[in-house]
Amino acid sequence: MKNRHTPQRSCVACRQTKGKKFLIRLVRGSNGMVEPDTSLQKPGRGAYLCPQKKCWETALKKNRLEHALQTKISNENHRILIEYSKTLPEEN
């Protein structure tokens, strides 16, 4: 039985490379909103973050997410992403 290739992606905050399914994809949609893409299939520019608060805080504070998605995140959208990050564990 052959081993299947697992796509690798890097977290934009901590820069660790992990399997795609172990990271959370965020996508910039056509409306300019940045949102988590749980299906990993939404159209738009994507970036990946580890599923832990520390990485989300780093990505949002240091504008790494804005840089990766090539967009400016509105205050309202920023607040929504922070609320989402509060549901994540402290450490993996």
C-alpha positions in Angstrom: 0.0 0.0 0.0 1.4 3.4 -1.0 1.6 6.3 1.3 -0.5 9.2 0.1 1.1 12.6 -0.2 -0.1 15.0 2.4 -0.1 18.7 1.2 2.1 20.8 3.5 1.3 24.5 4.4 3.0 27.0 6.6 1.3 29.0 9.4 1.7 32.7 8.6 2.3 33.4 12.3 4.8 30.8 13.6 6.0 29.7 10.2 5.8 26.0 11.1 5.1 23.6 8.3 2.3 21.2 8.9 -0.1 19.0 7.0 -2.8 21.1 5.4 -5.6 19.4 7.4 -3.9 20.4 10.7 -4.1 24.1 10.0 -7.1 26.5 9.7 -7.4 28.1 6.3 -8.6 31.7 6.1 -9.8 33.1 2.9 -10.3 36.6 1.5 -13.6 36.4 -0.4 -14.7 38.5 -3.3 -16.5 40.8 -0.9 -13.2 41.6 0.9 -14.1 39.8 4.1 -11.6 37.4 5.7 -13.2 34.3 7.2 -12.2 30.8 8.3 -12.7 28.2 5.5 -13.6 25.0 7.3 -14.4 23.3 4.0 -10.9 24.2 2.6 -12.6 24.7 -0.8 -13.9 28.3 -0.8 -12.7 30.4 -3.7 -10.4 33.3 -2.9 -6.9 34.0 -1.7 -6.1 31.8 1.3 -3.6 31.8 4.2 -3.1 29.2 7.0 -2.9 29.5 10.8 -2.3 27.0 13.5 -5.5 26.2 15.5 -4.2 28.0 18.7 -4.8 31.4 20.2 -1.1 32.4 20.2 -0.7 32.1 16.4 -4.0 34.0 15.7 -3.0 36.8 18.1 0.5 37.1 16.4 -1.0 37.1 12.9 -3.6 39.8 13.7 -1.3 42.0 15.8 1.7 42.0 13.4 -0.5 42.3 10.3 0.9 39.0 8.9 -2.6 37.9 7.9 -3.1 41.2 6.0 0.2 40.7 4.2 -0.5 37.1 3.3 -4.0 37.8 2.0 -2.9 41.1 0.3 -5.8 43.0 1.9 -6.6 45.5 4.6 -8.8 43.9 7.3 -11.6 46.1 8.6 -12.1 46.8 12.3 -15.3 44.8 12.2 -13.7 41.9 10.4 -10.8 42.0 12.9 -13.2 41.8 15.8 -14.9 38.8 14.3 -11.6 37.0 13.8 -10.6 37.7 17.4 -13.9 36.3 18.6 -13.3 33.2 16.6 -9.8 32.8 18.0 -11.2 32.8 21.6 -12.8 29.4 20.8 -9.4 27.9 20.1 -7.1 26.1 22.6 -4.1 27.9 24.2 -1.6 25.2 23.0 -1.7 22.1 20.9 
